[in-house]
Amino acid sequence: MKRIYYIFLAFIVFSSCKEKAKTEIKTETIAFSKEGELQVFRSESDSLLVHLDIEIADTDYETQTGLMYRESMEERQAMLFIFPNVAMHSFYMKNTQFPLDILFIDEHLTVASIQKNAQPLDERGLSSGVPVKYVLEINAGLSDKWQLQVGDSISYTK
């Protein structure tokens, strides 16, 4: 009789553990949070190329996390990274689920270099190539669509 009891008890424990293993862990999607607006201007003519809503990354945590763990971003949304000092910066796409164009911007608010079509989840470093103070991330392909180029300038408000 004891043997049947232990077999029954083992079955209950196994079934209980099996049920717990099926429990799905749900994560919350990180939503875009508009914290400012940004305009990009053509260098030669000062004509407005595009107006964007921006989320600002200016703390250590925000600059390290960036757009990680997000599924997408609207066409007229972007993330602006603001660094305390002008320096060489390198970005990677670890835990970033959609492709990006990355604009590296100097302390005079001028586009210094562009990294097009950075691929999701790629952990290779993408260097600014020159010292910069700002980085703007937009959806991949938009720098070509909007004909953005080195020498264009930005202005932004928080």
N, C-alpha and C positions, 0 to 999 in steps of 0.2 A: 504494500500500500504506500509506503514511504517513497518508493521508486516512482510510482505514478505521480505522486504529489510533486516531486522534484522535476520530473519531465514537464508537468503542467506549468510549474513555476518558471522554468527555463523558457517555455513557449511564450508565456506572458511577457517576460522581460525582453526576449528577442523581438516580439511583435511591437512592444512599446518603443524599443530603440529604432526599429525599422521605420515606425511612424515619424519619429523625430528626425530621422535622416531625410525624409521627404519634405520637411518644412523648407519653404523657399525663403531666402533672405532677400528682402526688398530694399533697394537703395533709392533715395530721393534724387530726382533729377535736379541739377543745379540750374536755376533759371537766370536769364540775363537780367541784370539790374542796371538800368540807365543811371549814370552818375555824371554825365556831361554830354557835350556835343563837340564835334570836331569837323573842320572843313579842310579840304585839300585844294590848293590853288596851283595853277600852271605857272611855272617860274618866269617865263618870258612876258606873259600878259596879265598876270594876277587874276585870271578868270577862274571862277569856281568850277572845280571838276566834280566834287562830290561832297555831300553833307551827311554825316554819320552820327548816330547815337553811340556813345561809348560807355563802357565799363572801365573803371580806372584801377590799375594794380600799382600801388605805391608803397605797400608794406612788404616786409620780407616774405611772409606767408603768401600774400597775393601774387607776388612776382615769381615765387617758386611754383605755385599751383597753376596760375594762368587759366587757360581754357581746358585743363584736364577734367576728365570725368563728365564732359558735356557731350550731348549727341549732335548738336548743330548750333548754328547761329543764323539769324536773318541776314539778308543781303545788306541792309543799311545799318547793321550793328557791327561793332568792332571792340577790341580791347586795347587800351593804351597803357603801356608800362612806363612808369616814370621813375627813373633811377636818381639817387641823390648826387651822383658824380658822373662826369663824362668818362667813359671807359670802353674797352672792347667788350662786347657782350656776345654770348653764344646761347642759342636756344635749341631745344630738342622737342620732339613730339611725343615723348613718353606719356602714355595714358590720355593722349588727345585723339579723339575718335573721328575727326573729319579733317580734310586737307586745308592748309592755310597758305596765304601769301603773307610774308613778314617784311614790313618796311622798317628799316633802321634809320633813325632820325637824329641829327646832331643837335647840339645845344642852341643853335640858331633857328631851330624848327624847320630845317631843310632835310629832305630825304637824301640820305647818304648812300644807301644801298638797298637792294630789294632781293629777297629770297622767294622765288616763286614756287608754288605747288609743293610745299613741305608735306610729306606723306604721313598719314596717321600712324601712330605707335612707333615711329622710327626714332631710335635713340641716338642717332649720329648728331653731333653738334653742328649747328648752322651759325656761322660766325658773321658778325656785323662787318668784318673786314677793315673797319675804321672805328675810331672811338665815337661813341654815341651816348646820348642821354635818354632817348625815348625809343620805344619800339611799338609799332602798331600792327596788330594781327587782324586780318580780314579773311573772308572766305577765299579759297584758292580760285584763281581765274579772274578775280575782280580787278587786280592791278592791270591786267591786259584789257579787260572790258572798259575800264575807265581811263585807259592809256596813261597810267601813272608812270613817272620816270624819275630817275635821280635828278635832283635839282628842284623838284616841286617843293612847295612849302605847305605847312599846316598851321592852323590856329585852333585852339580848343578852349572851352570853358567848363568849369566844374559845376 
